[in-house]
Amino acid sequence: SMYGNTEKMADAIARELSVAGIKNIKIYDASKTHMSYMINDIFKYKCLIIGSCAYNNELFPAVESLVTEIEHKGIKDRYLGIFGSFSWNGGGVKNLLKFADNIGWEMIGNPVEVKGALSEEKYAEIQLLAKEISEKMSK
């Protein structure tokens, strides 16, 4: 998260999942956490909810490295949720959707993309995404 908006989205998703009864929620900042810790948990858990801010019309570099590593590891049979933010022009969510196509995991809900700060309208989309994920994970 470059300006904190993507981080706020991640926190909101985690909060909504927790309220829905989902346990063992892990939040990582890809720019501060070594990739090995994130990959280890991606192997352990069934669902990955990944977000990225836009960075020169691309993914944030640390997130780009992570998704490339996930593809190289060939991790299969996971659920995927996507979110992101941008300030000038998009790129984060657009490129996470390319990752989704490449990896072939089951996508849950619609990606949530925010321009700037998280509005009430977009928070409602975050709530819906978290609800759909929690329903899938509860089965």
ChimeraX attribute file (.defattr): number of C-alpha atoms within 10 A of each C-alpha:
attribute: neighborCount
match mode: 1-to-1
recipient: residues
	/A:1	21
	/A:2	15
	/A:3	13
	/A:4	13
	/A:5	21
	/A:6	24
	/A:7	20
	/A:8	14
	/A:9	24
	/A:10	23
	/A:11	13
	/A:12	17
	/A:13	24
	/A:14	21
	/A:15	16
	/A:16	19
	/A:17	22
	/A:18	15
	/A:19	13
	/A:20	15
	/A:21	11
	/A:22	17
	/A:23	10
	/A:24	7
	/A:25	11
	/A:26	11
	/A:27	14
	/A:28	14
	/A:29	15
	/A:30	20
	/A:31	13
	/A:32	8
	/A:33	11
	/A:34	13
	/A:35	18
	/A:36	11
	/A:37	11
	/A:38	18
	/A:39	16
	/A:40	10
	/A:41	13
	/A:42	15
	/A:43	15
	/A:44	9
	/A:45	13
	/A:46	13
	/A:47	22
	/A:48	18
	/A:49	20
	/A:50	18
	/A:51	27
	/A:52	31
	/A:53	31
	/A:54	26
	/A:55	19
	/A:56	13
	/A:57	16
	/A:58	19
	/A:59	23
	/A:60	21
	/A:61	14
	/A:62	17
	/A:63	21
	/A:64	18
	/A:65	13
	/A:66	17
	/A:67	19
	/A:68	13
	/A:69	15
	/A:70	19
	/A:71	15
	/A:72	10
	/A:73	11
	/A:74	9
	/A:75	15
	/A:76	14
	/A:77	12
	/A:78	16
	/A:79	18
	/A:80	20
	/A:81	24
	/A:82	23
	/A:83	25
	/A:84	27
	/A:85	30
	/A:86	25
	/A:87	15
	/A:88	12
	/A:89	13
	/A:90	21
	/A:91	22
	/A:92	26
	/A:93	26
	/A:94	20
	/A:95	19
	/A:96	24
	/A:97	17
	/A:98	10
	/A:99	17
	/A:100	18
	/A:101	12
	/A:102	10
	/A:103	20
	/A:104	15
	/A:105	18
	/A:106	15
	/A:107	19
	/A:108	20
	/A:109	17
	/A:110	14
	/A:111	21
	/A:112	20
	/A:113	25
	/A:114	22
	/A:115	17
	/A:116	15
	/A:117	16
	/A:118	18
	/A:119	11
	/A:120	9
	/A:121	9
	/A:122	16
	/A:123	16
	/A:124	13
	/A:125	19
	/A:126	25
	/A:127	17
	/A:128	17
	/A:129	24
	/A:130	26
	/A:131	19
	/A:132	17
	/A:133	24
	/A:134	19
	/A:135	15
	/A:136	12
	/A:137	13
	/A:138	10
	/A:139	5
